[in-house]
Every structure is written in C-alpha cells, then in structure tokens.
Amino acid sequence: MPKNHARKNALADLKSGLGIKHACAIAVLDHPDADERETLKQYLAEYVDINTYREAADYLVQQKNDPRNQLLCDRCGWTNGMVCPECAKGCGCEYECTGWRHEEMRAATGGYDEDDNPYGCQECGAGGGGNPYEECCCYEDDEDQAA
C-alpha cells in the first residue's frame, strides 16, 4: 500500500507553522471548504487567543453571523459595516459622494476606477487609465536642462 507522504508533510507543516496539535492539524486539513480552510489558517496564525481548530471554527461562524459582515451591495462588495451614512445608496457605487467613508476607500484603494487614478498626471493623464508605465512628458527632465 503506497504511503501518503504529501499528507504527512502537509500535517507536519501545519503543526510546526501554526503551533497546533496533530488532531487540530488533521481537522484543518480535512475542512471541506478551501476558502474557509485558508481563513482558519489565518486565524490560527494571527490571533494569539485562537489556538485550536475548534476555536478558529467558532470564530469563523461568529464572523459569518455578524450583521456588520453581511453583504450590502453585490456590485461594489461593501458590507453593512462599511455603510456610508452621508449618501443615498450608502455603498461604494455612489462615486460622487464626498462622505468620510468614501474618502477612506479612495485613500485605501487609490480611487474607484481607472479615471480616478491619483498616480496619473493630472494634465496629460499619463500613468493613469490602466497603464502605470506610461511616461508623462509635461515637464522637462533635469537631465535635459543640464545638457
């Protein structure tokens, strides 16, 4: 009967990497949902008060059931905890809102779309619009002035 070395190596990596017991490593490895499995690993790695598979699974259920984490808008992906109290829609689809929540999201993401790219030149648009390598020619280079 062939030995399953890959599974043994994966279990050993989980135990040593996350500092969990063998039974917890088996439970994490056998968790049916791959996305949830990665979230459980993240909880075990990052939270000092989560040390077992059961604690991580319970925290995952708690996060899923929290009304603030429920999806507010399918289009923009904002959750109820991200709602903007200053605009009609309350979500990220409202591009014209200047409310504090929208400003936070603009600062975190660099804008809503390609036309609102803060890294692009404001005069010619170079570097924005989806091409960050486009060079701005609005100003002379220091090298050109020295020559």
PAKEDO-812855 format. One line per field, with one value per residue (C-alpha): residue number from 1; x, y, z. Coordinates in nm, 3 decimals. Layout:
resi <- c(NUM,...)
X <- c(X,...)
Y <- c(Y,...)
Z <- c(Z,...)
//
This chain:
resi <- c(1,2,3,4,5,6,7,8,9,10,11,12,13,14,15,16,17,18,19,20,21,22,23,24,25,26,27,28,29,30,31,32,33,34,35,36,37,38,39,40,41,42,43,44,45,46,47,48,49,50,51,52,53,54,55,56,57,58,59,60,61,62,63,64,65,66,67,68,69,70,71,72,73,74,75,76,77,78,79,80,81,82,83,84,85,86,87,88,89,90,91,92,93,94,95,96,97,98,99,100,101,102,103,104,105,106,107,108,109,110,111,112,113,114,115,116,117,118,119,120,121,122,123,124,125,126,127,128,129,130,131,132,133,134,135,136,137,138,139,140,141,142,143,144,145,146,147)
X <- c(0.000,0.153,0.228,0.077,0.387,0.227,-0.041,0.216,0.427,0.124,0.030,0.385,0.393,0.064,0.174,0.508,0.392,0.084,0.195,-0.111,-0.160,-0.187,-0.565,-0.618,-0.390,-0.595,-0.918,-0.782,-0.652,-0.984,-1.201,-1.437,-1.427,-1.090,-1.158,-1.265,-0.959,-0.733,-0.927,-0.891,-0.515,-0.503,-0.691,-0.458,-0.151,-0.250,-0.470,-0.293,-0.616,-0.709,-0.504,-0.723,-0.925,-1.247,-1.169,-1.090,-1.406,-1.622,-1.471,-1.536,-1.903,-1.923,-1.779,-2.018,-2.319,-2.219,-2.466,-2.187,-2.016,-2.325,-2.300,-2.466,-2.414,-2.335,-2.189,-1.925,-1.879,-1.934,-2.066,-2.313,-2.019,-1.887,-2.211,-2.179,-2.434,-2.390,-2.519,-2.844,-2.715,-2.477,-2.233,-1.929,-2.139,-2.205,-1.898,-1.996,-2.038,-1.776,-1.862,-1.590,-1.641,-1.592,-1.282,-1.141,-1.199,-1.045,-0.738,-0.711,-0.766,-0.631,-0.973,-1.277,-1.183,-0.907,-1.005,-0.962,-0.602,-0.400,-0.076,-0.154,-0.053,-0.335,-0.253,-0.195,-0.328,-0.008,0.037,-0.335,-0.601,-0.466,-0.111,0.115,0.427,0.318,0.560,0.449,0.609,0.452,0.767,1.126,1.366,1.652,1.893,1.761,1.812,2.172,2.274)
Y <- c(0.000,0.337,0.585,0.931,1.140,1.459,1.447,1.371,1.664,1.894,1.790,1.846,2.189,2.286,2.165,2.342,2.654,2.719,2.557,2.333,1.972,1.681,1.643,2.013,1.991,1.696,1.891,2.196,1.983,1.797,2.112,2.084,2.444,2.557,2.929,2.869,2.647,2.939,3.169,2.917,2.901,3.280,3.291,3.030,3.217,3.572,3.561,3.476,3.372,3.118,2.802,2.514,2.422,2.445,2.799,2.905,2.740,2.902,3.243,3.189,3.113,3.421,3.639,3.495,3.558,3.915,4.152,4.402,4.144,4.077,4.197,4.535,4.556,4.277,4.524,4.701,4.440,4.677,4.521,4.660,4.760,4.984,5.176,5.549,5.747,6.054,5.926,5.784,5.441,5.400,5.189,5.223,5.251,5.617,5.772,6.135,6.116,6.311,6.149,6.036,5.664,5.719,5.929,5.645,5.398,5.632,5.671,5.296,5.188,5.482,5.571,5.396,5.346,5.398,5.761,5.849,5.725,5.952,5.823,5.955,6.301,6.549,6.738,6.470,6.160,5.961,5.684,5.657,5.481,5.134,5.191,5.278,5.265,5.542,5.834,6.192,6.445,6.758,6.868,6.879,6.629,6.753,6.578,6.776,7.106,7.019,6.947)
Z <- c(0.000,-0.101,0.170,0.155,0.211,0.082,0.351,0.621,0.505,0.497,0.851,0.972,0.809,0.972,1.315,1.306,1.123,1.333,1.658,1.680,1.787,1.547,1.583,1.505,1.202,1.071,1.125,0.940,0.654,0.626,0.641,0.342,0.213,0.074,0.127,0.485,0.535,0.443,0.676,0.960,0.899,0.906,1.238,1.390,1.269,1.358,1.669,1.994,2.166,1.894,1.947,1.828,1.524,1.728,1.844,1.487,1.351,1.620,1.542,1.171,1.240,1.462,1.186,0.927,1.152,1.242,1.069,1.001,0.777,0.565,0.206,0.149,-0.228,-0.475,-0.725,-0.514,-0.239,0.055,0.374,0.628,0.847,0.568,0.502,0.431,0.633,0.412,0.077,-0.056,-0.159,0.132,-0.066,-0.289,-0.604,-0.523,-0.689,-0.639,-0.261,-0.069,0.262,0.501,0.424,0.052,0.118,0.332,0.048,-0.211,0.008,0.065,-0.294,-0.494,-0.634,-0.768,-1.130,-1.382,-1.447,-1.079,-1.051,-0.819,-0.968,-1.313,-1.433,-1.378,-1.700,-1.965,-1.786,-1.834,-1.581,-1.518,-1.717,-1.651,-1.782,-1.486,-1.706,-1.943,-1.912,-1.855,-2.091,-1.945,-1.765,-1.876,-1.721,-1.505,-1.742,-2.040,-1.855,-1.756,-2.117)
//
